[in-house]
């Protein structure tokens, strides 16, 4: 959590500098809270992981580098999540609506039952975390020791000032770790209901399809239970750049402003801008050269287009 990271200030900086850095970060999220930043990210992620379908409805809501980070996450965190086109193949779209029996369906559609089971298991594991594990995980951050004013500041950072004003009684009357868990489950409630209904239908369909379909579906389900979150609720596929990637996703409005600034910002400008996040422990220390590598065009980097470092060739933007 950002606020938890802000409490773990490096001893090499003075208390006054630490408080300045914390306030700098708070004001960033007071201006645009985390939930507002995540909304287009979540929508973009679902579109991207769904294979970027050309529905005519989806336009790019985010800077290009965000989709490049999602491509990295697809190879790391989501490497075990099957792609839709690797899971379902419609042989004849025109005759699909007329397929009323299992025998009819087998003529017009193909399922990879292992991949289907795996996808449903990954979703089920995430639901279990939200319903049964999230509160315990939140309690490890030590929120119970925070004053009511600090707790309200934390929720302003996450949900915005208006939400906090409307929910102040709930914030002050509910343990913070429990409230985080409740809010997470409220956020995913509609998706959970849709998932459970779809899983029930697919399990029944595998049962009717064939014994082999049932076997493959269940084998995929077992395999997928640790494909995204492990048994301890930790993400599978963590990399040394993960923390930086998550932060760069979260601050996409500011990165976008830097890209359109006149004169356009440089990599050293971005490096200097990130230092409060480093000093309070939200991300690990990163030097300018490492940041330059992160910003390189894919596949080496994620393609944040800023003015190059002095002396670097134009092709390395």
Legacy VTK file of the C-alpha trace (Angstrom):
# vtk DataFile Version 3.0
C-alpha trace
ASCII
DATASET POLYDATA
POINTS 317 float
0.000 0.000 0.000
1.209 3.508 -0.783
0.510 4.875 2.684
2.205 1.876 4.262
5.232 2.492 2.044
5.235 6.113 3.161
5.551 4.968 6.769
8.753 3.063 6.056
10.973 6.078 5.474
14.646 5.478 4.854
16.771 6.600 7.803
19.169 8.376 5.426
16.772 11.309 4.974
15.748 13.846 7.567
12.286 13.794 9.153
11.469 17.113 7.486
12.416 15.759 4.040
10.391 12.609 4.747
7.295 14.646 5.566
7.781 16.822 2.472
7.969 13.682 0.310
4.898 12.163 1.934
2.905 15.349 1.409
4.068 15.593 -2.211
2.751 12.085 -2.859
-0.490 12.672 -0.953
-1.241 15.830 -2.939
-0.704 13.912 -6.170
-3.438 11.455 -5.190
-5.656 14.111 -3.628
-5.818 15.675 -7.088
-6.747 12.357 -8.716
-7.380 9.477 -6.330
-6.213 5.923 -6.901
-9.673 4.603 -7.781
-10.040 7.228 -10.530
-6.627 6.253 -11.888
-7.435 2.537 -11.785
-10.786 2.735 -13.611
-9.341 3.143 -17.145
-6.464 0.805 -16.252
-8.870 -1.969 -15.282
-10.971 -1.471 -18.404
-7.859 -1.376 -20.588
-6.460 -4.481 -18.921
-9.631 -6.508 -19.493
-9.674 -5.428 -23.144
-5.983 -6.201 -23.582
-6.082 -9.611 -21.875
-9.191 -10.444 -23.916
-7.059 -10.244 -27.054
-7.864 -6.602 -27.973
-11.155 -7.428 -29.723
-12.131 -4.965 -32.442
-15.645 -4.262 -31.166
-15.792 -0.652 -32.286
-16.392 0.365 -28.664
-12.884 0.207 -27.242
-10.570 3.104 -27.897
-7.195 3.474 -26.256
-7.857 5.103 -22.898
-4.215 5.111 -21.832
-0.805 6.131 -23.160
0.833 3.467 -25.318
3.451 2.626 -22.691
0.673 1.357 -20.371
-0.284 -1.295 -22.922
3.396 -2.221 -23.209
3.475 -2.784 -19.434
0.330 -4.911 -19.742
2.144 -6.933 -22.424
4.952 -7.525 -19.917
2.409 -8.544 -17.269
0.832 -10.925 -19.768
4.207 -12.695 -20.011
4.743 -12.679 -16.236
1.766 -12.350 -13.892
-0.788 -13.484 -16.485
1.391 -16.029 -18.285
-0.858 -18.828 -17.053
-4.092 -17.128 -18.123
-5.166 -18.696 -21.440
-6.050 -16.364 -24.277
-9.607 -16.522 -25.566
-8.541 -17.509 -29.084
-6.548 -20.397 -27.600
-9.569 -21.588 -25.641
-12.676 -21.222 -27.821
-12.839 -21.699 -31.586
-16.098 -20.959 -33.402
-16.065 -22.914 -36.632
-19.242 -21.482 -38.080
-20.568 -18.261 -36.533
-23.680 -18.238 -38.750
-24.956 -21.625 -37.599
-23.970 -21.242 -33.919
-27.325 -19.737 -32.785
-29.163 -22.693 -34.333
-27.158 -25.276 -32.352
-29.716 -26.560 -29.854
-28.129 -29.873 -28.820
-24.651 -30.961 -27.731
-24.196 -32.819 -31.021
-25.128 -29.661 -32.920
-22.716 -27.573 -30.844
-19.819 -29.961 -31.481
-20.158 -29.252 -35.198
-19.767 -25.474 -34.881
-17.574 -24.816 -31.828
-14.412 -26.259 -30.269
-13.329 -25.881 -26.642
-9.928 -26.373 -25.083
-11.354 -27.753 -21.869
-8.014 -27.668 -20.027
-7.623 -23.960 -20.763
-11.221 -23.286 -19.746
-10.713 -25.021 -16.419
-7.494 -23.106 -15.877
-9.125 -19.725 -16.571
-12.006 -20.409 -14.190
-9.582 -21.574 -11.500
-7.510 -18.388 -11.702
-10.681 -16.337 -11.261
-11.865 -18.559 -8.397
-8.509 -18.203 -6.611
-8.788 -14.412 -6.844
-12.321 -14.526 -5.426
-11.135 -16.668 -2.526
-8.418 -14.141 -1.757
-10.922 -11.278 -1.720
-13.502 -13.111 0.388
-11.296 -15.011 2.847
-7.737 -13.647 2.829
-7.768 -9.908 2.035
-8.673 -8.806 5.567
-5.762 -10.728 7.086
-3.383 -9.333 4.467
-4.556 -5.783 5.177
-4.088 -6.310 8.923
-0.364 -6.936 8.339
0.042 -3.296 7.294
-0.568 -2.097 10.859
-3.506 0.190 10.131
-4.957 -0.451 13.588
-2.194 1.780 15.032
-3.085 4.770 12.863
-5.032 7.746 14.183
-8.528 8.423 12.765
-7.206 11.489 10.911
-4.466 9.451 9.227
-6.951 6.744 8.298
-9.179 9.367 6.658
-6.177 10.727 4.734
-5.438 7.214 3.516
-8.987 6.783 2.221
-8.867 10.207 0.535
-5.763 9.033 -1.352
-7.566 5.863 -2.443
-11.201 6.939 -2.928
-11.201 10.733 -2.997
-12.420 13.456 -0.656
-16.091 13.267 -1.664
-16.272 9.531 -0.935
-14.643 10.028 2.474
-17.098 12.797 3.398
-20.010 10.539 2.435
-18.625 7.519 4.322
-16.945 9.107 7.340
-19.096 7.263 9.887
-18.304 3.936 8.245
-14.579 4.718 8.135
-14.427 5.657 11.810
-16.723 2.831 12.929
-15.070 -0.074 11.100
-11.565 -1.509 11.607
-9.505 -0.403 8.620
-8.438 -3.896 7.541
-12.051 -5.104 7.687
-13.238 -2.066 5.726
-10.668 -2.698 2.986
-11.930 -6.259 2.673
-15.573 -5.146 2.576
-14.885 -2.525 -0.096
-12.912 -4.975 -2.234
-15.759 -7.477 -2.134
-18.336 -4.776 -2.921
-16.241 -3.716 -5.903
-16.088 -7.229 -7.377
-19.584 -8.400 -6.351
-21.146 -8.105 -9.824
-18.173 -9.787 -11.477
-18.220 -12.605 -8.882
-21.903 -13.295 -9.548
-21.258 -13.423 -13.295
-18.261 -15.698 -12.791
-20.124 -18.181 -10.571
-23.003 -18.378 -13.040
-20.645 -18.911 -15.994
-18.600 -21.513 -14.110
-21.737 -23.464 -13.225
-22.826 -23.459 -16.871
-19.400 -24.519 -18.176
-19.096 -27.309 -15.613
-22.510 -28.608 -16.680
-21.539 -28.277 -20.341
-18.321 -30.265 -19.829
-20.387 -32.947 -18.058
-22.684 -33.208 -21.078
-19.917 -32.841 -23.682
-17.907 -35.940 -22.828
-16.052 -37.731 -20.000
-12.791 -36.485 -21.519
-14.050 -32.894 -21.395
-14.790 -33.286 -17.679
-11.322 -34.723 -17.025
-9.545 -31.961 -18.929
-11.649 -29.211 -17.336
-10.878 -30.473 -13.829
-7.191 -30.949 -14.607
-7.012 -27.387 -15.915
-8.851 -26.147 -12.816
-6.311 -27.826 -10.529
-3.432 -26.382 -12.554
-4.861 -22.861 -12.542
-5.360 -22.604 -8.773
-1.738 -21.482 -8.344
-1.363 -19.900 -11.788
-1.833 -16.285 -10.660
-1.868 -16.228 -6.851
0.104 -18.790 -4.868
-1.094 -20.520 -1.713
0.006 -17.494 0.329
-1.939 -15.015 -1.779
1.198 -13.625 -3.431
1.407 -12.835 -7.135
3.202 -15.417 -9.262
5.766 -14.102 -11.744
7.194 -11.122 -9.827
10.121 -9.393 -11.551
12.690 -6.842 -10.362
10.966 -4.126 -12.373
7.458 -4.910 -11.115
7.327 -2.133 -8.518
8.373 0.507 -11.038
5.888 -0.822 -13.592
3.003 -0.665 -11.119
3.863 2.901 -10.157
4.246 3.999 -13.795
0.798 2.567 -14.493
-0.680 4.427 -11.554
0.839 7.787 -12.511
-0.162 7.579 -16.173
-1.854 11.041 -16.136
1.398 12.685 -15.005
3.510 10.722 -17.514
1.095 11.739 -20.258
1.468 15.392 -19.239
5.247 15.059 -19.374
5.036 13.637 -22.885
2.990 16.606 -24.114
4.861 19.282 -22.147
6.623 22.065 -24.043
9.516 21.708 -23.983
9.070 17.960 -23.669
10.401 16.470 -20.442
13.553 14.356 -20.358
14.387 11.056 -18.690
16.358 12.936 -15.982
13.209 15.018 -15.376
11.202 11.826 -14.820
13.971 10.396 -12.629
13.951 13.506 -10.420
10.136 13.439 -10.264
10.182 9.829 -8.999
12.602 10.471 -6.127
9.947 11.101 -3.421
8.550 7.614 -4.177
12.052 6.181 -3.798
12.853 8.017 -0.589
9.670 6.872 1.193
10.175 3.276 0.063
7.296 2.885 -2.403
9.716 1.761 -5.119
13.320 0.619 -4.963
16.117 3.005 -5.849
16.566 3.375 -9.598
19.359 5.296 -11.293
19.020 7.273 -14.506
20.611 4.560 -16.653
18.239 1.910 -15.341
15.282 4.229 -15.888
16.529 4.865 -19.422
16.480 1.089 -20.026
12.945 0.869 -18.615
11.830 3.633 -20.983
13.445 2.087 -24.078
11.086 0.967 -26.874
9.861 -2.639 -26.678
11.009 -5.334 -26.371
13.822 -3.984 -24.188
11.639 -1.460 -22.380
8.091 -0.147 -22.207
8.381 2.756 -24.629
7.925 5.918 -22.575
8.707 8.541 -25.178
10.608 11.406 -23.551
13.439 13.552 -24.817
16.586 11.382 -24.848
19.523 11.816 -22.536
22.190 14.160 -23.871
24.281 12.409 -26.494
21.905 9.488 -27.023
20.888 8.715 -30.608
17.293 9.633 -31.622
16.431 5.963 -32.252
16.797 5.257 -28.546
13.898 7.510 -27.436
LINES 1 318
317 0 1 2 3 4 5 6 7 8 9 10 11 12 13 14 15 16 17 18 19 20 21 22 23 24 25 26 27 28 29 30 31 32 33 34 35 36 37 38 39 40 41 42 43 44 45 46 47 48 49 50 51 52 53 54 55 56 57 58 59 60 61 62 63 64 65 66 67 68 69 70 71 72 73 74 75 76 77 78 79 80 81 82 83 84 85 86 87 88 89 90 91 92 93 94 95 96 97 98 99 100 101 102 103 104 105 106 107 108 109 110 111 112 113 114 115 116 117 118 119 120 121 122 123 124 125 126 127 128 129 130 131 132 133 134 135 136 137 138 139 140 141 142 143 144 145 146 147 148 149 150 151 152 153 154 155 156 157 158 159 160 161 162 163 164 165 166 167 168 169 170 171 172 173 174 175 176 177 178 179 180 181 182 183 184 185 186 187 188 189 190 191 192 193 194 195 196 197 198 199 200 201 202 203 204 205 206 207 208 209 210 211 212 213 214 215 216 217 218 219 220 221 222 223 224 225 226 227 228 229 230 231 232 233 234 235 236 237 238 239 240 241 242 243 244 245 246 247 248 249 250 251 252 253 254 255 256 257 258 259 260 261 262 263 264 265 266 267 268 269 270 271 272 273 274 275 276 277 278 279 280 281 282 283 284 285 286 287 288 289 290 291 292 293 294 295 296 297 298 299 300 301 302 303 304 305 306 307 308 309 310 311 312 313 314 315 316
